[in-house]
Amino acid sequence: MGQEIRSYKDLIAWQRAFALGKRVYAIAGKLPDYERFGLTAAFRRVAVGIASDVAHGYGRGNTQDYVYYLKKARGDLYTLDTQLLFARDFQYVGADEYASLKEQLDETERVLAGLIRSLGG
């Protein structure tokens, strides 16, 4: 069966979100300098926020709060997807890179949705 969950770091949802966040954070650093206060800042904020919300919810100690923060993380995934579409359309991110990021984003969302369902959310 599955591995015992001793920490939020053991959650597959957190692991996927953390990996995605690191990748997006790195991409943000490659955006044009004039995007520093636009997409760069938005990417970094949401990239860090998704995994952070999974961890925060886990640490709250009750299911209702946990599900709330997991759903917040899912909303941030949709925000990130929208921001990536802007970056793709502005040609800051190539179509192939966007497609690869979208696959990683979708996988993160599937795992997160499964965790939400398992908690009755």
SEBA-894596 format. One record per residue: z, y, x of N, C-alpha, C, CB in turn; residue in one letter. Coordinates in steps of 0.001 Angstrom, whole numbers, padded with zeros to 6 digits, always signed. Glycine has a CB too. Example, Ala and Ser with C-alpha at 12.3 -4.5 7.8 and 13.67 -1.06 7.14 Angstrom:
// residues 2
+007800-005690+013190+007800-004500+012300+007800-003300+013200+009046-004473+011308A;+007080-002250+012850+007140-001060+013670+007870+000030+012900+005725-000598+014084S;
// end
This chain:
// residues 121
+000000-001185+000833+000000+000000+000000+000000+001241+000873+001205+000002-000945M;+000236+002405+000291+000169+003671+001016+001381+003888+001905+000039+004819+000045G;+001203+004827+002810+002261+005212+003726+003329+006007+002976+001692+006035+004903Q;+004576+005844+003370+005667+006583+002740+005539+008072+003066+007042+006038+003207E;+005794+008893+002076+005719+010342+002235+007107+010845+002633+005216+011040+000917I;+007219+011307+003849+008490+011839+004351+008462+013357+004505+008831+011198+005686R;+007250+013904+004515+007056+015328+004730+005749+015732+004060+007047+015680+006254S;+005601+017003+003799+004335+017487+003249+003176+017152+004177+004397+019000+003009Y;+003446+017016+005470+002391+016695+006440+001840+015285+006237+002923+016839+007864K;+002576+014442+005538+002103+013084+005242+001153+013051+004049+003286+012167+004975D;+001084+014128+003294+000217+014181+002113-001244+014300+002534+000610+015366+001199L;-002074+013426+002018-003503+013491+002338-004073+014822+001870-004272+012311+001686I;-003603+015323+000735-004077+016615+000227-003792+017725+001239-003411+016943-001130A;-002613+017720+001823-002275+018730+002826-003136+018553+004075-000779+018649+003193W;-003316+017304+004513-004115+017038+005714-005550+017532+005544-004112+015537+006035Q;-006141+017255+004383-007510+017710+004107-007575+019240+004058-008019+017113+002774R;-006601+019840+003368-006568+021297+003252-006359+021960+004610-005465+021726+002288A;-005532+021373+005447-005261+021920+006774-006515+021866+007645-004108+021153+007449F;-007207+020725+007616-008446+020586+008397-009503+021582+007922-008992+019146+008293A;-009659+021711+006618-010613+022671+006064-010220+024092+006463-010685+022544+004524L;-008950+024395+006358-008465+025730+006706-008738+026085+008159-006984+025831+006429G;-008513+025142+009067-008790+025407+010484-010275+025680+010708-008336+024220+011351K;-011106+024912+010044-012552+025085+010202-013006+026449+009673-013306+023959+009474R;-012530+026807+008500-012918+028091+007903-012350+029248+008726-012426+028183+006431V;-011143+029116+009202-010538+030172+010019-011385+030420+011262-009091+029796+010420Y;-011863+029352+011883-012719+029486+013068-014040+030162+012714-012984+028108+013698A;-014624+029794+011592-015882+030408+011161-015685+031900+010898-016422+029708+009895I;-014540+032256+010357-014255+033669+010068-014352+034515+011333-012857+033822+009441A;-013952+033952+012447-014008+034679+013710-015421+034937+014203-013257+033929+014750G;-016397+034256+013629-017797+034416+014037-018569+035382+013136-018488+033067+014040K;-017916+035868+012086-018594+036797+011189-018776+038146+011895-017794+036970+009864L;-019717+038942+011425-019941+040258+012042-018672+041106+012031-021069+041002+011315P;-018539+041941+013048-017346+042779+013184-017127+043676+011966-017452+043634+014437D;-018212+044129+011338-018052+045011+010180-017494+044283+008962-019380+045642+009828Y;-017372+042962+009031-016751+042179+007946-015256+041945+008185-017463+040830+007799E;-014712+042577+009233-013310+042348+009612-012352+042516+008435-012911+043300+010727R;-012594+043534+007609-011698+043801+006478-012267+043276+005165-011432+045296+006360F;-013378+042589+005241-014015+042010+004062-013884+040501+004077-015490+042412+003990G;-015002+039841+004279-015015+038374+004226-014156+037728+005314-016438+037871+004348L;-014097+038317+006492-013280+037724+007563-011827+037622+007122-013385+038558+008863T;-011278+038722+006631-009880+038728+006179-009694+037805+004983-009433+040158+005817A;-010659+037822+004056-010554+036972+002863-010597+035493+003246-011689+037295+001866A;-011520+035122+004144-011610+033733+004612-010287+033288+005217-012745+033578+005645F;-009763+034104+006095-008534+033710+006798-007359+033581+005838-008199+034725+007893R;-007254+034501+004912-006152+034457+003947-006220+033181+003112-006186+035698+003027R;-007392+032882+002565-007511+031709+001695-007478+030414+002510-008809+031783+000872V;-008024+030437+003725-008033+029232+004566-006616+028764+004876-008792+029496+005872A;-005749+029711+005142-004347+029393+005432-003585+029098+004142-003674+030555+006194V;-003972+029749+003063-003235+029650+001808-003297+028298+001123-003734+030663+000881G;-004401+027594+001250-004554+026325+000526-003535+025303+001010-005981+025770+000697I;-003528+025030+002304-002552+024076+002846-001127+024590+002677-002837+023801+004331A;-000953+025898+002800+000378+026487+002644+000924+026269+001236+000336+027982+002960S;+000056+026399+000229+000504+026177-001151+000878+024716-001395-000588+026602-002134D;+000132+023791-000804+000488+022367-000940+001873+022141-000335-000577+021445-000243V;+002105+022683+000849+003408+022536+001505+004511+023217+000701+003359+023117+002923A;+004243+024421+000230+005224+025181-000538+005630+024416-001797+004661+026564-000910H;+004637+023919-002526+004931+023165-003736+005767+021926-003463+003652+022770-004416G;+005413+021223-002400+006157+020014-002025+007624+020367-001762+005525+019342-000767Y;+007833+021487-001119+009188+021876-000738+010028+022458-001856+009119+022852+000353G;+009426+022758-002990+010171+023368-004087+011195+022427-004715+009216+023840-005143R;+010948+021140-004622+011953+020190-005077+011902+019799-006540+013257+020733-004802G;+010933+020314-007298+010799+019845-008675+009322+019746-009029+011538+020789-009663N;+009031+018839-009922+007643+018505-010243+006892+019681-010849+007598+017330-011194T;+007521+020424-011719+006836+021538-012378+006351+022572-011350+007772+022209-013406Q;+007215+022957-010428+006817+023909-009386+005774+023302-008457+008039+024359-008576D;+005951+022037-008138+005012+021338-007261+003613+021382-007856+005456+019876-007034Y;+003485+021018-009112+002180+021026-009781+001627+022451-009848+002293+020424-011206V;+002480+023426-010116+002025+024818-010158+001358+025206-008833+003212+025767-010459Y;+002004+024908-007711+001454+025296-006411+000232+024465-006033+002517+025162-005334Y;+000183+023223-006484-001021+022421-006254-002204+023009-007020-000786+020951-006675L;-001958+023454-008244-003033+024082-009024-003431+025429-008417-002594+024272-010492K;-002485+026134-007859-002791+027381-007160-003691+027081-005960-001484+028097-006704K;-003383+026026-005231-004216+025617-004096-005622+025260-004564-003582+024419-003360A;-005720+024578-005699-007037+024231-006240-007815+025498-006603-006892+023315-007480R;-007155+026463-007188-007808+027734-007480-008302+028418-006212-006857+028652-008226G;-007516+028336-005155-007927+028916-003877-009140+028189-003294-006767+028875-002883D;-009253+026901-003556-010458+026171-003124-011698+026739-003804-010326+024659-003437L;-011580+027044-005083-012708+027618-005812-013017+029033-005303-012411+027644-007328Y;-011975+029772-004966-012161+031095-004364-012898+030964-003040-010802+031803-004156T;-012469+030013-002225-013113+029783-000936-014580+029418-001118-012388+028680-000165L;-014874+028564-002067-016265+028180-002310-017098+029413-002652-016353+027137-003448D;-016560+030286-003476-017267+031512-003837-017504+032385-002607-016477+032293-004898T;-016492+032524-001780-016632+033318-000563-017662+032706+000382-015284+033446+000143Q;-017688+031389+000471-018676+030718+001317-020092+030935+000790-018373+029218+001406L;-020233+030979-000529-021554+031268-001108-022016+032674-000723-021515+031124-002650L;-021094+033634-000749-021448+034984-000296-021886+034936+001168-020248+035963-000477F;-021099+034251+002000-021424+034171+003424-022774+033492+003655-020327+033417+004175A;-023060+032473+002877-024362+031803+002984-025492+032746+002567-024388+030526+002114R;-025314+033413+001443-026362+034296+000933-026573+035512+001820-026025+034744-000469D;-025515+035961+002520-025652+037064+003473-026126+036565+004836-024321+037805+003621F;-026331+035262+004935-026814+034585+006141-025828+034680+007309-028148+035170+006556Q;-024526+034721+006978-023488+034635+008002-023202+033172+008322-022195+035354+007541Y;-023475+032299+007351-023297+030854+007474-024622+030226+007069-022093+030320+006580V;-025120+029334+007908-026382+028672+007609-026253+027708+006437-026885+027933+008831G;-027385+027367+005852-027393+026462+004690-026812+025102+005040-028816+026291+004154A;-027126+024576+006219-026590+023266+006626-025082+023320+006823-027264+022789+007918D;-024620+024386+007451-023181+024527+007655-022468+024684+006313-022879+025730+008571E;-023061+025471+005413-022473+025609+004080-022391+024247+003395-023296+026596+003221Y;-023474+023460+003463-023495+022147+002804-022393+021253+003362-024872+021469+002982A;-022204+021278+004668-021149+020476+005295-019762+020957+004865-021274+020530+006827S;-019574+022264+004840-018300+022829+004380-018052+022488+002915-018286+024356+004575L;-019108+022541+002113-018985+022237+000685-018551+020791+000487-020316+022499-000045K;-019082+019874+001278-018646+018469+001191-017164+018346+001520-019476+017579+002145E;-016726+019025+002571-015318+018982+002961-014448+019628+001888-015107+019685+004315Q;-014907+020717+001326-014186+021397+000266-014076+020500-000967-014878+022719-000091L;-015179+019873-001354-015172+018992-002534-014243+017797-002337-016594+018497-002839D;-014230+017235-001142-013331+016113-000860-011874+016568-000956-013619+015520+000541E;-011585+017733-000430-010228+018282-000520-009836+018472-001988-010129+019631+000246T;-010760+018981-002781-010486+019192-004204-010249+017870-004927-011643+019947-004861E;-011025+016841-004607-010840+015523-005253-009448+014959-004958-011926+014523-004771R;-009033+015044-003701-007714+014532-003323-006618+015345-004013-007531+014573-001783V;-006782+016643-004029-005801+017517-004675-005720+017235-006175-006157+018993-004433L;-006865+017068-006815-006894+016760-008255-006199+015420-008538-008361+016722-008773A;-006402+014452-007669-005741+013163-007837-004225+013291-007731-006252+012172-006801G;-003777+014101-006785-002331+014313-006626-001767+015014-007869-002033+015153-005342L;-002476+016002-008362-002039+016710-009573-001930+015733-010742-003022+017862-009923I;-002961+014896-010923-002934+013900-012005-001771+012929-011847-004251+013124-012045R;-001514+012503-010607-000447+011523-010384+000943+012099-010730-000469+011051-008919S;+001038+013416-010705+002306+014079-011027+002398+014491-012496+002487+015302-010146L;+001378+014125-013261+001385+014434-014687+000891+015827-015016+002756+014269-015225G;+000217+016458-014060-000267+017824-014279-001640+017813-014778-000198+018640-013038G;
// end
